Amino acid sequence: MKKRIAILGSTGSIGKQALEVIRLHPDIFQLEALTANQNSKLLIEQALTYKPNVVVIGNGSLYKEVFDALDPHDIKIYAGEDAIFQITEMDTIDMVLVALVGFAGLKPVIQAIKANKPIALANKESLVVAGEIVTQLINEHKGMLIPIDSEHSAIFQCLAGEDPESIKKIILTASGGPFRGKSLEQLRKIGKTEALNHPNWDMGNKITIDSASLMNKGLEVIEAKWLFGLKPEQIEVVVHPQSIIHSLVQFKDGSLKAQMGLPDMRLPIQYALGYPERLEANFPEFNFTDFPKLTFEQADVKIFRNLALAFEALEKGGNSPCVLNAANEVVVDAFLKDQLGFLQMPNIIEECLRSIDFIKNPSLEDYYETDKFARLKAISLIN
């Protein structure tokens, strides 16, 4: 039996690379469903190429365009956010890959867990925002989250066969982004073009800006706490410019395990989709002689304050990570629209963390309310 896959967010960077992986293994995977929010043209192109049974376009105004293109090909077409959520409940789906960006990924993750579907998770924000609720549901439904972020995939692989009680700490590596070593004065002058020029990874705009500001690493720190059941003091960040060691685990005996490879997101995607099997690949392979020096340095949290703010939100807990994420989504969007400078982003995030009411034990409804109020606060600070 082929493993039947649904990709939520197929037109983004992760979604497109997941389709490449599926194409390379037609005897193992079957594409069952594709969803996209706005990019109807690429969604149509993907559906005509890969022939899924079901396609969902989130923006209902684009339904007719998608329907007219795909209905003659015996593909079922639906529209709207609710249809995206309902995809996760289909009996014909064996695994859901959640590649939606931001807070929008939370509800589909929860729906997939309740539907007892294994999840290949590329949406870190669902755990950042509501990690306690998501992990409780995973435990209740005996569900499975397999991380796709290269760093969390590395930790997941390093922990295979290990006793969780033997973990001393995990070390998440960061490339440092395009502005590693820059001064505050230099960062005052940069714009989105420079920020979108990542030295190692090819990613979507939002995650690329997060990488440049080190917020992406901060979100990964919070995600790691929930994925691996860690305390904040068990999580460390080290800058590793070559992006060859994707992350490490140190055990209580002092030994370290690392997962290594070239910076290619298809590797963790394939690992997650194929789990527990490790599939063959024809991707470029790491050669030690091509990288005679692997270097490491401390992250500069005084220059890149977002990482410090993420650790602060993690330590405080409650709805603080939700505030952090919501404010960050707003400021990144504003930065991409040239509405504020690079160094203004952490200022606004910090003010939101200080001013939004703290809730120690938030409900799911509290998270939605917190997200709404944090966004409104961030927008008011921009304007």
C-alpha positions in Angstrom: 0.0 0.0 0.0 1.3 3.5 -0.9 1.3 6.1 1.8 -1.4 8.6 0.9 -0.3 12.2 1.6 -2.2 15.5 2.0 -0.1 18.7 1.7 -1.6 21.7 3.4 0.2 24.7 1.9 1.5 23.1 -1.3 2.4 26.3 -3.1 5.0 27.4 -0.5 8.6 26.5 -0.3 8.1 23.4 1.8 5.1 22.3 -0.1 6.9 22.5 -3.5 9.9 20.6 -2.2 7.6 17.9 -0.7 6.1 17.4 -4.1 9.6 16.8 -5.5 10.1 14.1 -2.8 6.8 12.5 -3.7 7.7 12.6 -7.4 11.0 10.8 -6.7 9.1 7.9 -4.9 6.0 7.1 -7.0 6.1 3.5 -5.7 5.9 4.7 -2.0 3.8 7.8 -1.9 0.4 8.8 -3.4 -0.6 12.4 -3.4 -4.2 12.5 -2.1 -4.9 16.2 -1.5 -3.4 19.7 -2.1 -4.4 23.0 -0.5 -3.3 26.6 -1.0 -4.7 29.9 0.2 -4.1 32.4 -2.7 -1.8 31.0 -5.3 -4.4 29.5 -7.6 -2.3 29.4 -10.7 0.5 27.3 -9.1 -2.1 25.1 -7.3 -3.8 24.4 -10.7 -0.4 23.6 -12.2 0.5 21.2 -9.3 -2.8 19.5 -9.5 -2.5 18.9 -13.3 1.0 17.5 -12.8 0.4 15.3 -9.7 -3.3 14.4 -10.1 -4.5 14.5 -6.5 -8.0 13.4 -5.7 -8.9 16.6 -3.9 -7.8 20.3 -4.1 -8.8 23.1 -1.8 -8.3 26.8 -2.5 -8.6 28.8 0.7 -9.7 32.1 -0.9 -13.3 31.4 -2.0 -13.2 34.1 -4.7 -10.7 31.9 -6.6 -12.9 28.8 -6.6 -14.4 29.2 -10.1 -10.9 29.6 -11.7 -9.7 26.5 -10.0 -12.9 24.6 -10.7 -12.9 25.4 -14.4 -9.3 24.3 -14.8 -9.5 21.0 -12.8 -13.1 19.7 -13.0 -12.5 18.2 -16.4 -9.7 16.1 -14.9 -11.9 14.4 -12.3 -10.4 16.3 -9.4 -12.7 17.3 -6.6 -12.4 21.0 -5.8 -13.4 22.8 -2.6 -13.0 26.3 -1.2 -12.6 28.1 2.1 -10.7 27.7 5.4 -13.2 25.1 6.7 -12.5 22.9 3.8 -8.8 23.0 4.5 -9.5 21.9 8.1 -11.8 19.1 6.9 -9.2 17.7 4.6 -7.4 16.3 7.6 -10.3 14.1 8.5 -10.5 12.2 5.2 -10.3 8.4 5.5 -8.2 8.3 2.3 -5.3 10.2 3.9 -2.5 8.4 5.8 -0.4 11.4 6.7 -0.9 15.2 6.7 2.0 17.5 5.9 1.3 20.9 7.5 3.3 23.5 5.6 1.0 26.5 6.3 2.8 29.6 7.5 2.2 31.1 10.9 -0.7 31.0 13.3 -2.9 29.7 10.5 -1.4 26.2 11.0 -2.7 25.7 14.5 -6.3 24.7 13.8 -5.4 22.2 11.0 -2.8 20.6 13.3 -5.4 20.2 16.1 -7.9 18.8 13.6 -5.3 16.3 12.2 -4.4 15.1 15.7 -8.1 14.6 16.6 -8.5 12.6 13.3 -5.7 10.3 14.4 -3.5 11.3 11.4 0.3 11.3 11.7 1.6 14.8 11.0 4.7 15.9 9.2 5.1 19.3 10.8 6.6 22.3 9.0 4.5 24.8 11.0 6.5 25.6 14.1 4.0 28.3 15.1 1.3 25.8 16.2 3.7 24.5 18.9 5.0 28.0 19.7 1.5 29.4 20.3 -0.2 26.5 21.9 2.4 23.9 22.7 0.8 22.7 25.9 -2.6 22.0 24.3 -1.1 20.4 21.2 1.1 18.0 23.2 -1.8 17.1 25.5 -3.9 16.2 22.4 -1.0 14.2 21.0 -0.8 12.2 24.3 -4.6 11.7 24.4 -4.9 10.5 20.9 -1.6 8.7 20.9 -0.7 10.8 17.9 2.6 11.4 16.1 4.4 14.7 15.2 7.4 14.3 13.0 9.2 17.6 12.6 10.4 18.9 9.3 12.5 21.9 10.4 16.0 20.8 9.7 17.1 21.5 13.3 14.2 19.6 14.9 14.5 16.7 12.4 18.2 16.5 13.4 17.3 16.2 17.1 14.5 13.7 16.3 17.0 11.6 14.5 19.7 11.9 17.2 17.2 10.7 19.8 16.1 7.6 17.9 16.6 4.7 20.3 17.7 6.9 23.2 16.2 7.2 26.6 14.7 10.7 26.9 15.9 10.8 30.5 19.5 10.6 29.3 19.3 14.0 27.6 21.4 16.7 29.2 20.7 19.4 26.6 20.1 20.0 23.0 22.0 22.4 20.8 20.2 24.1 18.0 22.5 25.4 15.3 21.8 28.7 13.5 23.5 29.9 10.3 23.5 33.4 11.6 21.6 34.6 8.5 22.8 37.3 6.1 23.7 39.8 8.9 26.0 37.7 11.1 28.7 40.0 12.5 26.9 43.2 11.5 26.8 46.1 13.9 23.7 48.0 15.0 24.7 50.9 12.8 25.0 48.7 9.8 21.6 47.0 10.5 19.9 50.5 10.7 20.5 50.9 6.9 19.4 47.5 5.6 16.2 46.7 3.8 14.2 43.7 2.7 16.3 42.9 -0.3 19.4 42.3 1.8 17.4 40.5 4.4 15.9 38.1 1.9 19.3 37.1 0.6 20.0 34.1 2.9 23.5 32.6 2.5 22.5 28.9 2.8 18.8 28.2 2.6 16.1 28.7 0.0 13.0 29.5 2.0 9.8 31.6 1.8 9.9 35.3 2.6 8.5 35.2 6.1 10.9 32.5 7.4 13.8 34.1 5.6 13.2 37.4 7.4 12.8 35.5 10.7 16.2 33.8 10.0 17.8 37.2 9.4 16.5 38.5 12.7 17.2 35.2 14.6 13.4 35.1 15.5 13.3 31.8 13.5 15.8 30.4 16.0 13.8 31.8 18.9 10.6 30.1 17.6 12.5 26.9 17.2 13.7 27.1 20.8 10.1 27.3 22.0 9.0 24.5 19.6 11.8 22.3 20.8 10.6 22.5 24.4 7.3 20.9 23.4 8.5 18.5 20.8 11.1 16.9 23.1 9.7 17.6 26.6 12.6 19.9 27.7 13.2 22.6 30.2 14.3 26.0 28.9 17.8 25.5 30.5 18.2 22.4 28.4 18.1 24.3 25.1 21.1 26.1 23.7 21.7 28.0 20.4 25.1 28.0 18.6 25.8 29.9 15.4 27.3 27.5 12.8 27.7 29.5 9.5 28.2 26.5 7.2 24.8 24.9 8.1 26.3 21.4 7.9 25.6 20.2 11.5 21.9 20.7 11.7 21.7 20.3 15.5 23.1 18.2 18.3 22.1 16.3 21.5 24.4 16.1 24.5 23.7 13.3 26.9 24.2 13.1 30.6 27.5 11.2 30.1 28.8 14.2 28.2 28.8 12.6 24.8 27.3 14.4 21.8 25.3 13.1 18.8 25.0 15.3 15.7 23.0 15.0 12.4 24.9 16.3 9.4 24.3 17.0 5.7 24.1 19.7 3.1 21.5 22.4 3.7 18.7 20.8 1.6 15.1 20.8 3.0 14.2 17.8 0.9 16.2 15.6 3.3 14.1 16.3 6.4 10.9 16.3 4.3 11.7 12.9 2.9 12.7 11.6 6.4 9.3 12.7 7.8 7.2 11.4 5.0 9.0 8.1 4.9 9.2 7.6 8.7 10.0 5.1 10.1 11.8 4.0 6.9 14.9 5.8 5.7 14.4 6.1 1.9 17.1 6.3 -0.8 17.8 9.8 -2.3 19.6 11.2 -5.2 20.2 14.6 -3.6 23.8 16.1 -3.5 25.8 14.6 -0.7 28.1 16.1 1.9 31.8 15.6 1.4 34.2 16.5 4.2 36.9 17.7 1.9 34.5 20.4 0.5 34.2 21.7 4.1 37.7 21.6 5.7 36.5 24.0 8.5 33.3 23.9 10.4 33.0 26.8 12.8 30.9 27.8 15.8 30.2 30.9 17.7 27.8 32.4 20.3 24.7 34.1 19.1 24.8 37.9 19.7 21.5 38.5 21.6 22.3 42.1 22.1 22.4 42.8 18.4 19.7 40.2 17.5 17.3 40.8 20.4 14.5 38.6 19.0 16.3 35.5 20.2 16.5 36.9 23.7 12.8 37.9 23.6 11.9 34.3 22.6 13.9 32.8 25.5 12.1 35.4 27.8 8.7 34.3 26.4 9.6 30.7 26.9 10.6 31.2 30.5 7.5 33.2 31.3 5.2 30.7 29.6 1.4 31.0 29.5 0.3 33.1 26.5 3.6 35.0 26.2 4.9 32.9 23.2 1.5 33.5 21.5 2.1 37.3 21.9 5.6 36.9 20.6 4.5 35.0 17.5 1.6 37.3 16.7 3.6 40.5 17.0 6.4 39.0 15.0 4.0 38.0 12.1 2.7 41.6 12.0 6.2 43.3 12.1 7.7 40.9 9.4 4.8 41.7 7.1 5.3 45.4 7.7 9.0 45.1 7.1 8.4 43.3 3.8 6.1 46.2 2.9 8.8 48.8 3.8 6.6 50.2 6.6 9.3 49.9 9.3 13.0 49.3 9.7 14.8 46.0 10.6 15.8 47.2 14.1 12.2 48.4 14.8 10.8 44.9 14.7 12.1 43.7 18.2 11.1 47.0 19.7 7.5 46.4 18.8 7.5 42.8 19.8 9.0 43.7 23.2 6.3 46.3 23.8 3.6 43.8 22.9 5.1 41.3 25.4 5.0 44.0 28.1 1.5 45.3 27.4 -0.7 42.4 26.5 -2.4 40.8 29.5 -0.6 37.7 30.8 -2.6 34.5 31.1 -0.7 31.8 33.0 -2.9 28.8 31.9 -4.6 29.8 28.7 -7.4 27.9 27.0 -7.5 27.5 23.2 -10.0 30.4 23.1 -7.5 32.5 25.2 -4.8 31.8 22.5 -7.1 33.0 19.8 -8.0 36.2 21.8 -4.3 36.8 22.6 -3.3 36.4 19.0 -6.0 39.0 18.0 -5.1 41.5 20.6 -1.3 41.2 20.0 -1.8 41.8 16.3 -3.9 44.9 16.9 -1.4 46.2 19.4 1.5 45.6 17.0 -0.4 47.3 14.1 -1.1 50.3 16.4 2.5 50.6 17.2 3.5 50.6 13.5 1.0 53.2 12.6 
